[in-house]
Amino acid sequence: MTKFRPHRPTFMTTAELVAAGESLYGSRWRTPLAKAVNIGTRMLWYYERGLSPIPERCAERIRKLADIGLIGLVIRSSIRRTAPELTRFQSHNVAVEVLKDLKAAGII
């Protein structure tokens, strides 16, 4: 006899998880993303493979890290071109700071 398992809501798809991780950290995204959102790499492995649903709180933290909008993506791309020695995440962090400065100045 199989146990009834209630359907759990999906707060983030595995594709969205992988896209966010690669966007932030490149092809070796798993360990840095797990550290950034304070989860174990094994749990992240379960999320990536769809073996466990990604909790709402975890999905929100990942999205908050990754979502910099179109302007932020353009800024990050420019940073990567002009400073190729920076990692993706370093470029991302610089772009986040530039966006904060532009918003504070009322430019965007």
KAHUKA-V499876 format. One record per residue. N is the residue number from 1. PHI is phi in whole degrees, 0 to 359 (999 if undefined). OMEGA is omega in radians with two decimals (none if undefined). D_LAST is the distance of its C-alpha to the last C-alpha in whole Angstrom. Layout:
# KAHUKA-V499876
[[N:PHI:OMEGA:D_LAST] [N:PHI:OMEGA:D_LAST]]
This chain:
# KAHUKA-V499876
[[1:999:3.13:59] [2:271:3.11:55] [3:278:3.08:53] [4:283:3.09:51] [5:246:-3.14:47] [6:296:3.12:44] [7:292:3.08:41] [8:261:3.13:38] [9:293:3.11:35] [10:260:-3.13:33] [11:263:3.11:29] [12:203:3.10:28] [13:278:3.09:30] [14:296:3.12:32] [15:297:3.12:30] [16:294:3.10:27] [17:300:-3.12:28] [18:297:3.14:29] [19:298:3.13:26] [20:295:-3.13:24] [21:299:-3.14:26] [22:291:3.12:27] [23:296:-3.11:23] [24:280:-2.94:23] [25:237:-3.11:26] [26:83:-3.01:28] [27:291:3.12:31] [28:255:-2.97:32] [29:272:-2.94:30] [30:298:-3.09:32] [31:295:3.13:33] [32:297:3.13:30] [33:292:3.11:28] [34:301:3.12:31] [35:295:-3.09:31] [36:296:-3.12:27] [37:256:3.03:28] [38:60:3.01:31] [39:230:3.11:34] [40:284:3.13:37] [41:294:3.10:37] [42:294:3.11:40] [43:297:3.10:38] [44:299:3.10:35] [45:299:3.10:37] [46:297:3.12:39] [47:297:-3.08:35] [48:299:-3.12:35] [49:272:3.11:38] [50:76:-3.13:38] [51:279:3.11:41] [52:216:3.13:39] [53:290:3.13:36] [54:279:-3.12:33] [55:297:-3.10:32] [56:303:-3.10:29] [57:297:3.12:28] [58:294:3.12:28] [59:299:3.13:26] [60:296:3.14:24] [61:295:3.14:24] [62:295:3.13:24] [63:297:3.14:21] [64:298:3.09:19] [65:294:-2.96:20] [66:273:-2.97:19] [67:276:3.09:16] [68:240:3.09:13] [69:74:-3.08:12] [70:295:3.14:12] [71:297:3.11:9] [72:297:3.11:11] [73:295:3.11:14] [74:294:3.12:14] [75:298:-3.13:13] [76:298:3.12:16] [77:297:3.10:18] [78:295:3.12:18] [79:297:-3.13:19] [80:297:3.13:21] [81:289:-3.06:23] [82:274:3.12:23] [83:225:-3.06:24] [84:296:3.13:26] [85:286:3.11:28] [86:284:3.05:25] [87:287:3.10:26] [88:302:-3.10:23] [89:291:3.08:23] [90:297:3.09:22] [91:298:3.12:20] [92:297:-3.14:18] [93:297:3.10:18] [94:297:3.12:17] [95:300:3.10:14] [96:299:3.13:13] [97:294:3.10:13] [98:298:3.10:11] [99:299:3.10:8] [100:300:-3.14:9] [101:295:3.13:9] [102:295:3.10:6] [103:291:3.14:5] [104:297:3.13:8] [105:278:3.14:8] [106:77:-3.13:6] [107:280:3.07:4] [108:231:none:0]]
